[in-house]
């Protein structure tokens, strides 16, 4: 059970991320969230939206931190700020991935019908 959860998370994270595929995944999942009619479909749509949005956010934050590191010109304060941005991006993405994993674990443990992220 836990192995299948980890495989789903690994597959979601390790699948090739291209700009078109990522934007299509996010826009399609946003449409699913806005069209949700009941709680299980809303939860499913939010879970499907969380990983691509987390990946996009992490990419943007890594690019921002890289730009800050390049333009810091050796200033220790700017370098520390860029390192903090990278650390926060990793922590934020890890929290998103863990929350999806916890939701899948709860669903599989309690056999909740209708939740199929």
SELO-724876 format. One record per atom (N, C-alpha, C): residue number from 1; x, y, z; atom name. Coordinates in steps of 0.02 Angstrom, whole numbers, plus 50000, padded with zeros to 5 digits. Atoms other than C-alpha are relative to their C-alpha. Example, Ala and Ser with C-alpha at 12.3 -4.5 7.8 and 13.67 -1.06 7.14 Angstrom:
BEGIN
+--------+-------+-------+-------+-------+
| drendo |    c1 |    c2 |    c3 | gukol |
+--------+-------+-------+-------+-------+
|      1 | 50045 | 49941 | 50000 |     N |
|      1 | 50615 | 49775 | 50390 |    CA |
|      1 | 50045 | 50060 | 50000 |     C |
|      2 | 49958 | 49941 | 49997 |     N |
|      2 | 50684 | 49947 | 50357 |    CA |
|      2 | 49961 | 50055 | 50037 |     C |
+--------+-------+-------+-------+-------+
% end
This chain:
BEGIN
+--------+-------+-------+-------+-------+
| drendo |    c1 |    c2 |    c3 | gukol |
+--------+-------+-------+-------+-------+
|      1 | 50042 | 49941 | 50000 |     N |
|      1 | 50000 | 50000 | 50000 |    CA |
|      1 | 50044 | 50062 | 50000 |     C |
|      2 | 49956 | 49942 | 49997 |     N |
|      2 | 50135 | 50125 | 50049 |    CA |
|      2 | 50043 | 50003 | 49938 |     C |
|      3 | 49959 | 50002 | 50060 |     N |
|      3 | 50240 | 50067 | 49903 |    CA |
|      3 | 49962 | 50029 | 49940 |     C |
|      4 | 50039 | 49974 | 50056 |     N |
|      4 | 50099 | 50107 | 49781 |    CA |
|      4 | 49991 | 50076 | 50006 |     C |
|      5 | 50005 | 49928 | 49989 |     N |
|      5 | 50079 | 50280 | 49859 |    CA |
|      5 | 50065 | 50033 | 49979 |     C |
|      6 | 49935 | 49972 | 50017 |     N |
|      6 | 50265 | 50313 | 49843 |    CA |
|      6 | 50013 | 49997 | 49925 |     C |
|      7 | 49992 | 50005 | 50073 |     N |
|      7 | 50263 | 50250 | 49663 |    CA |
|      7 | 49960 | 50054 | 49964 |     C |
|      8 | 50040 | 49947 | 50032 |     N |
|      8 | 50122 | 50371 | 49619 |    CA |
|      8 | 50033 | 50068 | 50008 |     C |
|      9 | 49968 | 49935 | 49988 |     N |
|      9 | 50213 | 50517 | 49699 |    CA |
|      9 | 50063 | 50005 | 49958 |     C |
|     10 | 49939 | 49999 | 50039 |     N |
|     10 | 50378 | 50470 | 49616 |    CA |
|     10 | 49984 | 50008 | 49926 |     C |
|     11 | 50018 | 49993 | 50070 |     N |
|     11 | 50292 | 50452 | 49448 |    CA |
|     11 | 49977 | 50072 | 49985 |     C |
|     12 | 50024 | 49932 | 50010 |     N |
|     12 | 50207 | 50622 | 49469 |    CA |
|     12 | 50059 | 50049 | 50000 |     C |
|     13 | 49943 | 49954 | 49994 |     N |
|     13 | 50372 | 50704 | 49517 |    CA |
|     13 | 50050 | 49989 | 49944 |     C |
|     14 | 49946 | 50015 | 50047 |     N |
|     14 | 50488 | 50616 | 49396 |    CA |
|     14 | 49979 | 50000 | 49927 |     C |
|     15 | 50020 | 49998 | 50069 |     N |
|     15 | 50383 | 50626 | 49239 |    CA |
|     15 | 50029 | 50063 | 49967 |     C |
|     16 | 49969 | 49943 | 50033 |     N |
|     16 | 50457 | 50743 | 49108 |    CA |
|     16 | 49956 | 50063 | 50006 |     C |
|     17 | 50036 | 49937 | 49991 |     N |
|     17 | 50408 | 50922 | 49142 |    CA |
|     17 | 50019 | 50047 | 49943 |     C |
|     18 | 49991 | 49954 | 50054 |     N |
|     18 | 50392 | 51024 | 48985 |    CA |
|     18 | 49951 | 50057 | 50010 |     C |
|     19 | 50041 | 49940 | 49988 |     N |
|     19 | 50318 | 51199 | 48980 |    CA |
|     19 | 49928 | 49989 | 49976 |     C |
|     20 | 50068 | 50010 | 50026 |     N |
|     20 | 50170 | 51150 | 48871 |    CA |
|     20 | 49962 | 49949 | 50042 |     C |
|     21 | 50033 | 50052 | 49961 |     N |
|     21 | 50132 | 50992 | 48969 |    CA |
|     21 | 49982 | 50026 | 50069 |     C |
|     22 | 50013 | 49972 | 49934 |     N |
|     22 | 50145 | 51085 | 49134 |    CA |
|     22 | 49942 | 50050 | 49998 |     C |
|     23 | 50054 | 49951 | 50004 |     N |
|     23 | 50034 | 51228 | 49078 |    CA |
|     23 | 49933 | 49966 | 49985 |     C |
|     24 | 50061 | 50037 | 50014 |     N |
|     24 | 49907 | 51105 | 49006 |    CA |
|     24 | 49974 | 49964 | 50062 |     C |
|     25 | 50020 | 50035 | 49939 |     N |
|     25 | 49907 | 51006 | 49168 |    CA |
|     25 | 49969 | 50049 | 50050 |     C |
|     26 | 50026 | 49951 | 49952 |     N |
|     26 | 49881 | 51162 | 49273 |    CA |
|     26 | 49933 | 50028 | 49977 |     C |
|     27 | 50063 | 49970 | 50023 |     N |
|     27 | 49747 | 51239 | 49163 |    CA |
|     27 | 49943 | 49949 | 50000 |     C |
|     28 | 50052 | 50052 | 49998 |     N |
|     28 | 49654 | 51074 | 49146 |    CA |
|     28 | 49977 | 49985 | 50070 |     C |
|     29 | 50019 | 50014 | 49931 |     N |
|     29 | 49659 | 51045 | 49333 |    CA |
|     29 | 49964 | 50059 | 50032 |     C |
|     30 | 50037 | 49943 | 49975 |     N |
|     30 | 49601 | 51222 | 49370 |    CA |
|     30 | 49928 | 49996 | 49977 |     C |
|     31 | 50068 | 50009 | 50026 |     N |
|     31 | 49452 | 51188 | 49258 |    CA |
|     31 | 49962 | 49947 | 50039 |     C |
|     32 | 50032 | 50052 | 49960 |     N |
|     32 | 49417 | 51029 | 49355 |    CA |
|     32 | 49979 | 50026 | 50069 |     C |
|     33 | 50016 | 49972 | 49934 |     N |
|     33 | 49422 | 51126 | 49520 |    CA |
|     33 | 49938 | 50044 | 49996 |     C |
|     34 | 50057 | 49954 | 50006 |     N |
|     34 | 49300 | 51257 | 49459 |    CA |
|     34 | 49935 | 49964 | 49981 |     C |
|     35 | 50059 | 50037 | 50020 |     N |
|     35 | 49182 | 51125 | 49387 |    CA |
|     35 | 49980 | 49946 | 50049 |     C |
|     36 | 50015 | 50053 | 49951 |     N |
|     36 | 49181 | 51013 | 49542 |    CA |
|     36 | 49931 | 50010 | 50029 |     C |
|     37 | 50068 | 49997 | 49976 |     N |
|     37 | 49005 | 50972 | 49597 |    CA |
|     37 | 49991 | 49974 | 50071 |     C |
|     38 | 50005 | 50027 | 49933 |     N |
|     38 | 49037 | 50876 | 49758 |    CA |
|     38 | 50069 | 49999 | 50032 |     C |
|     39 | 49937 | 49998 | 49963 |     N |
|     39 | 49171 | 50860 | 49891 |    CA |
|     39 | 50052 | 49951 | 49974 |     C |
|     40 | 49948 | 50045 | 50026 |     N |
|     40 | 49259 | 50703 | 49824 |    CA |
|     40 | 50031 | 50024 | 49935 |     C |
|     41 | 49972 | 49975 | 50063 |     N |
|     41 | 49277 | 50778 | 49650 |    CA |
|     41 | 50042 | 50062 | 50011 |     C |
|     42 | 49960 | 49941 | 49984 |     N |
|     42 | 49340 | 50941 | 49726 |    CA |
|     42 | 50068 | 49980 | 50029 |     C |
|     43 | 49937 | 50024 | 49970 |     N |
|     43 | 49471 | 50849 | 49830 |    CA |
|     43 | 50044 | 49968 | 49946 |     C |
|     44 | 49962 | 50031 | 50054 |     N |
|     44 | 49524 | 50746 | 49679 |    CA |
|     44 | 50032 | 50053 | 49955 |     C |
|     45 | 49974 | 49947 | 50044 |     N |
|     45 | 49543 | 50903 | 49573 |    CA |
|     45 | 50055 | 50039 | 50035 |     C |
|     46 | 49949 | 49963 | 49964 |     N |
|     46 | 49642 | 50993 | 49709 |    CA |
|     46 | 50065 | 49960 | 50006 |     C |
|     47 | 49940 | 50042 | 49996 |     N |
|     47 | 49761 | 50846 | 49729 |    CA |
|     47 | 50035 | 49997 | 49933 |     C |
|     48 | 49970 | 50002 | 50067 |     N |
|     48 | 49787 | 50836 | 49541 |    CA |
|     48 | 50032 | 50067 | 49982 |     C |
|     49 | 49973 | 49934 | 50013 |     N |
|     49 | 49823 | 51023 | 49540 |    CA |
|     49 | 50062 | 50014 | 50042 |     C |
|     50 | 49947 | 49983 | 49952 |     N |
|     50 | 49944 | 51022 | 49688 |    CA |
|     50 | 50070 | 49987 | 49973 |     C |
|     51 | 49933 | 50018 | 50023 |     N |
|     51 | 50093 | 50933 | 49610 |    CA |
|     51 | 50024 | 50044 | 49942 |     C |
|     52 | 49975 | 49956 | 50054 |     N |
|     52 | 50103 | 51030 | 49444 |    CA |
|     52 | 50010 | 50072 | 50023 |     C |
|     53 | 49992 | 49933 | 49974 |     N |
|     53 | 50077 | 51193 | 49536 |    CA |
|     53 | 50061 | 50006 | 50044 |     C |
|     54 | 49940 | 50001 | 49959 |     N |
|     54 | 50211 | 51146 | 49661 |    CA |
|     54 | 50063 | 49999 | 49958 |     C |
|     55 | 49942 | 50003 | 50045 |     N |
|     55 | 50332 | 51103 | 49520 |    CA |
|     55 | 50011 | 50067 | 49968 |     C |
|     56 | 49993 | 49934 | 50031 |     N |
|     56 | 50297 | 51268 | 49433 |    CA |
|     56 | 50026 | 50051 | 50050 |     C |
|     57 | 49978 | 49954 | 49949 |     N |
|     57 | 50319 | 51365 | 49594 |    CA |
|     57 | 50074 | 49989 | 50017 |     C |
|     58 | 49930 | 50015 | 49984 |     N |
|     58 | 50482 | 51276 | 49634 |    CA |
|     58 | 50046 | 50023 | 49944 |     C |
|     59 | 49959 | 49978 | 50056 |     N |
|     59 | 50550 | 51310 | 49459 |    CA |
|     59 | 50009 | 50076 | 50000 |     C |
|     60 | 49996 | 49927 | 49999 |     N |
|     60 | 50508 | 51494 | 49472 |    CA |
|     60 | 50044 | 50024 | 50058 |     C |
|     61 | 49959 | 49980 | 49942 |     N |
|     61 | 50585 | 51508 | 49646 |    CA |
|     61 | 50074 | 49983 | 49990 |     C |
|     62 | 49930 | 50017 | 50015 |     N |
|     62 | 50744 | 51417 | 49590 |    CA |
|     62 | 50030 | 50049 | 49950 |     C |
|     63 | 49975 | 49951 | 50048 |     N |
|     63 | 50761 | 51535 | 49442 |    CA |
|     63 | 50012 | 50067 | 50034 |     C |
|     64 | 49993 | 49937 | 49964 |     N |
|     64 | 50734 | 51685 | 49555 |    CA |
|     64 | 50062 | 49999 | 50045 |     C |
|     65 | 49942 | 50006 | 49956 |     N |
|     65 | 50863 | 51622 | 49680 |    CA |
|     65 | 50065 | 49999 | 49960 |     C |
|     66 | 49941 | 50001 | 50043 |     N |
|     66 | 50987 | 51586 | 49539 |    CA |
|     66 | 50017 | 50070 | 49975 |     C |
|     67 | 49988 | 49931 | 50022 |     N |
|     67 | 50965 | 51762 | 49473 |    CA |
|     67 | 50028 | 50042 | 50057 |     C |
|     68 | 49974 | 49963 | 49943 |     N |
|     68 | 50992 | 51832 | 49647 |    CA |
|     68 | 50072 | 49981 | 50016 |     C |
|     69 | 49930 | 50021 | 49988 |     N |
|     69 | 51151 | 51728 | 49668 |    CA |
|     69 | 50047 | 50030 | 49948 |     C |
|     70 | 49957 | 49973 | 50053 |     N |
|     70 | 51220 | 51785 | 49501 |    CA |
|     70 | 50010 | 50075 | 50008 |     C |
|     71 | 49995 | 49927 | 49995 |     N |
|     71 | 51183 | 51968 | 49532 |    CA |
|     71 | 50021 | 50025 | 50069 |     C |
|     72 | 49981 | 49978 | 49932 |     N |
|     72 | 51239 | 51969 | 49714 |    CA |
|     72 | 50069 | 50031 | 50003 |     C |
|     73 | 49932 | 49973 | 50003 |     N |
|     73 | 51419 | 52013 | 49665 |    CA |
|     73 | 50039 | 49987 | 50064 |     C |
|     74 | 49962 | 50020 | 49941 |     N |
|     74 | 51485 | 51922 | 49817 |    CA |
|     74 | 49974 | 50029 | 50065 |     C |
|     75 | 50028 | 49972 | 49939 |     N |
|     75 | 51375 | 52015 | 49942 |    CA |
|     75 | 49971 | 49943 | 50042 |     C |
|     76 | 50022 | 50056 | 49958 |     N |
|     76 | 51351 | 51892 | 50087 |    CA |
|     76 | 49925 | 50002 | 50017 |     C |
|     77 | 50071 | 49994 | 49983 |     N |
|     77 | 51177 | 51959 | 50130 |    CA |
|     77 | 49956 | 49976 | 49942 |     C |
|     78 | 50040 | 50021 | 50058 |     N |
|     78 | 51111 | 51933 | 49953 |    CA |
|     78 | 50009 | 49925 | 49987 |     C |
|     79 | 49990 | 50072 | 50008 |     N |
|     79 | 51190 | 51760 | 49944 |    CA |
|     79 | 49960 | 49961 | 50051 |     C |
|     80 | 50040 | 50034 | 49949 |     N |
|     80 | 51108 | 51711 | 50108 |    CA |
|     80 | 49926 | 50003 | 49983 |     C |
|     81 | 50070 | 49994 | 50020 |     N |
|     81 | 50942 | 51777 | 50045 |    CA |
|     81 | 49982 | 49950 | 49945 |     C |
|     82 | 50011 | 50047 | 50055 |     N |
|     82 | 50958 | 51673 | 49886 |    CA |
|     82 | 49999 | 49928 | 50027 |     C |
|     83 | 49999 | 50067 | 49970 |     N |
|     83 | 51002 | 51518 | 49989 |    CA |
|     83 | 49935 | 49986 | 50038 |     C |
|     84 | 50063 | 50008 | 49964 |     N |
|     84 | 50849 | 51547 | 50097 |    CA |
|     84 | 49942 | 49987 | 49952 |     C |
|     85 | 50053 | 50011 | 50050 |     N |
|     85 | 50739 | 51557 | 49942 |    CA |
|     85 | 50002 | 49928 | 49975 |     C |
|     86 | 49993 | 50069 | 50022 |     N |
|     86 | 50808 | 51390 | 49881 |    CA |
|     86 | 49976 | 49952 | 50054 |     C |
|     87 | 50021 | 50042 | 49944 |     N |
|     87 | 50783 | 51312 | 50052 |    CA |
|     87 | 49925 | 50000 | 50008 |     C |
|     88 | 50073 | 49995 | 49993 |     N |
|     88 | 50605 | 51376 | 50063 |    CA |
|     88 | 49964 | 49967 | 49942 |     C |
|     89 | 50031 | 50033 | 50058 |     N |
|     89 | 50566 | 51314 | 49887 |    CA |
|     89 | 50001 | 49924 | 50009 |     C |
|     90 | 49995 | 50072 | 49989 |     N |
|     90 | 50627 | 51139 | 49930 |    CA |
|     90 | 49952 | 49978 | 50054 |     C |
|     91 | 50045 | 50017 | 49944 |     N |
|     91 | 50532 | 51138 | 50095 |    CA |
|     91 | 49927 | 50005 | 49977 |     C |
|     92 | 50069 | 49992 | 50024 |     N |
|     92 | 50372 | 51202 | 50011 |    CA |
|     92 | 49979 | 49944 | 49954 |     C |
|     93 | 50017 | 50055 | 50045 |     N |
|     93 | 50378 | 51072 | 49874 |    CA |
|     93 | 49995 | 49934 | 50038 |     C |
|     94 | 50003 | 50061 | 49960 |     N |
|     94 | 50415 | 50936 | 50001 |    CA |
|     94 | 49934 | 49996 | 50040 |     C |
|     95 | 50063 | 49999 | 49964 |     N |
|     95 | 50263 | 50990 | 50103 |    CA |
|     95 | 49941 | 49983 | 49954 |     C |
|     96 | 50053 | 50016 | 50048 |     N |
|     96 | 50152 | 50982 | 49949 |    CA |
|     96 | 50001 | 49926 | 49984 |     C |
|     97 | 49995 | 50071 | 50016 |     N |
|     97 | 50217 | 50809 | 49903 |    CA |
|     97 | 49979 | 49957 | 50060 |     C |
|     98 | 50019 | 50038 | 49941 |     N |
|     98 | 50197 | 50748 | 50082 |    CA |
|     98 | 49926 | 50004 | 50014 |     C |
|     99 | 50072 | 49995 | 49987 |     N |
|     99 | 50021 | 50815 | 50097 |    CA |
|     99 | 49960 | 49957 | 49951 |     C |
|    100 | 50032 | 50045 | 50048 |     N |
|    100 | 49972 | 50722 | 49938 |    CA |
|    100 | 50010 | 49928 | 50023 |     C |
|    101 | 49986 | 50068 | 49976 |     N |
|    101 | 50056 | 50566 | 50008 |    CA |
|    101 | 49956 | 49983 | 50061 |     C |
|    102 | 50042 | 50012 | 49941 |     N |
|    102 | 49962 | 50584 | 50173 |    CA |
|    102 | 49927 | 49991 | 49980 |     C |
|    103 | 50069 | 50009 | 50023 |     N |
|    103 | 49797 | 50606 | 50082 |    CA |
|    103 | 49990 | 49932 | 49968 |     C |
|    104 | 50005 | 50066 | 50030 |     N |
|    104 | 49830 | 50450 | 49979 |    CA |
|    104 | 50003 | 49945 | 50053 |     C |
|    105 | 49995 | 50050 | 49947 |     N |
|    105 | 49879 | 50354 | 50135 |    CA |
|    105 | 49935 | 49995 | 50039 |     C |
|    106 | 50064 | 50000 | 49964 |     N |
|    106 | 49720 | 50407 | 50226 |    CA |
|    106 | 49946 | 49967 | 49957 |     C |
|    107 | 50049 | 50030 | 50045 |     N |
|    107 | 49616 | 50361 | 50073 |    CA |
|    107 | 50007 | 49925 | 49997 |     C |
|    108 | 49990 | 50072 | 50005 |     N |
|    108 | 49694 | 50189 | 50059 |    CA |
|    108 | 49989 | 49965 | 50067 |     C |
|    109 | 50009 | 50031 | 49934 |     N |
|    109 | 49689 | 50155 | 50246 |    CA |
|    109 | 49926 | 49996 | 50018 |     C |
|    110 | 50070 | 49998 | 49981 |     N |
|    110 | 49508 | 50206 | 50270 |    CA |
|    110 | 49953 | 49977 | 49944 |     C |
|    111 | 50040 | 50022 | 50058 |     N |
|    111 | 49449 | 50144 | 50099 |    CA |
|    111 | 49943 | 50048 | 49984 |     C |
|    112 | 50049 | 49949 | 50014 |     N |
|    112 | 49361 | 50307 | 50062 |    CA |
|    112 | 49981 | 49997 | 49926 |     C |
|    113 | 50020 | 50003 | 50071 |     N |
|    113 | 49260 | 50290 | 49902 |    CA |
|    113 | 49998 | 50070 | 49969 |     C |
|    114 | 50006 | 49937 | 50036 |     N |
|    114 | 49267 | 50427 | 49773 |    CA |
|    114 | 50063 | 50041 | 49998 |     C |
|    115 | 49938 | 49961 | 50002 |     N |
|    115 | 49440 | 50494 | 49813 |    CA |
|    115 | 50051 | 49961 | 49958 |     C |
|    116 | 49952 | 50034 | 50046 |     N |
|    116 | 49550 | 50446 | 49665 |    CA |
|    116 | 50047 | 50051 | 49970 |     C |
|    117 | 49954 | 49950 | 50028 |     N |
|    117 | 49690 | 50572 | 49645 |    CA |
|    117 | 50050 | 49967 | 49952 |     C |
+--------+-------+-------+-------+-------+
% end
